[in-house]
Amino acid sequence: MTNQNLLNFDREINSWAAQGSILGFLNRSKIKEFYKINGLKLNTLYKKIETIQRKYLVYETIDGKERVKFSKPSIIQIGTKQPEQETPKPLFLPGMKEEDMQIELNELLNTQITINF
């Protein structure tokens, strides 16, 4: 398995909780065991992802919390259609490229690991 698989499992388990899914309730003991065994790997992985992001992205502090700074959405006029808003994109530090960040992230996420259940 890969780091990407571990992230996917974590996100799926968290989505169960957010949605109030019965899967979270039925598998409560297995979920606790999963995090007991794999929690350190997950925390380390999230820290490595943040380190990569901090290398490339601009951060700002809002309400005492640091987060990635995004471009302001712009309005796109296309023919007679109603104006559409362009999706805000993260701002990159000078000289840093999205492609380079993606290469580093892909390398990290595609790393083979052992996930214990």
SULURBEL-V773859 format. One record per residue. N is the residue number from 1. RES is the residue in one letter. PHI is phi in radians with two decimals (none if undefined). Layout:
# SULURBEL-V773859
n = <N | N>
res = <RES | RES>
phi = <PHI | PHI>
This chain:
# SULURBEL-V773859
n = <1 | 2 | 3 | 4 | 5 | 6 | 7 | 8 | 9 | 10 | 11 | 12 | 13 | 14 | 15 | 16 | 17 | 18 | 19 | 20 | 21 | 22 | 23 | 24 | 25 | 26 | 27 | 28 | 29 | 30 | 31 | 32 | 33 | 34 | 35 | 36 | 37 | 38 | 39 | 40 | 41 | 42 | 43 | 44 | 45 | 46 | 47 | 48 | 49 | 50 | 51 | 52 | 53 | 54 | 55 | 56 | 57 | 58 | 59 | 60 | 61 | 62 | 63 | 64 | 65 | 66 | 67 | 68 | 69 | 70 | 71 | 72 | 73 | 74 | 75 | 76 | 77 | 78 | 79 | 80 | 81 | 82 | 83 | 84 | 85 | 86 | 87 | 88 | 89 | 90 | 91 | 92 | 93 | 94 | 95 | 96 | 97 | 98 | 99 | 100 | 101 | 102 | 103 | 104 | 105 | 106 | 107 | 108 | 109 | 110 | 111 | 112 | 113 | 114 | 115 | 116 | 117>
res = <M | T | N | Q | N | L | L | N | F | D | R | E | I | N | S | W | A | A | Q | G | S | I | L | G | F | L | N | R | S | K | I | K | E | F | Y | K | I | N | G | L | K | L | N | T | L | Y | K | K | I | E | T | I | Q | R | K | Y | L | V | Y | E | T | I | D | G | K | E | R | V | K | F | S | K | P | S | I | I | Q | I | G | T | K | Q | P | E | Q | E | T | P | K | P | L | F | L | P | G | M | K | E | E | D | M | Q | I | E | L | N | E | L | L | N | T | Q | I | T | I | N | F>
phi = <none | -2.14 | -1.02 | -1.08 | -1.06 | -1.07 | -1.08 | -1.07 | -1.09 | -1.06 | -1.13 | -1.16 | -1.07 | -1.16 | -1.21 | -1.04 | -1.12 | -1.12 | -1.58 | 1.22 | -1.17 | -1.17 | -1.05 | -1.11 | -1.25 | -1.17 | -1.89 | -0.90 | -1.20 | -1.20 | -1.15 | -1.03 | -1.14 | -1.01 | -1.25 | -1.09 | -1.42 | -1.92 | -1.04 | -1.13 | -1.06 | -1.11 | -1.06 | -1.10 | -1.10 | -1.09 | -1.15 | -1.15 | -1.10 | -1.11 | -1.07 | -1.12 | -1.09 | -1.17 | -1.21 | -1.94 | -1.85 | -1.48 | -1.97 | -2.37 | -1.88 | -2.26 | 0.93 | 1.37 | -2.04 | -1.49 | -2.66 | -1.16 | -1.54 | -1.96 | -1.18 | -1.32 | -1.13 | -1.94 | -1.70 | -1.86 | -1.71 | -2.20 | 0.86 | -1.70 | -1.15 | -1.17 | -1.03 | -1.97 | -1.62 | -1.32 | -1.18 | -1.08 | -2.08 | -1.12 | -1.56 | -1.73 | -1.10 | -0.96 | 1.46 | -1.70 | -2.06 | -1.04 | -1.06 | -1.16 | -1.09 | -1.12 | -1.08 | -1.11 | -1.11 | -1.09 | -1.07 | -1.13 | -1.24 | -1.57 | -1.16 | -1.30 | -2.42 | -1.81 | -1.91 | -1.70 | -2.08>
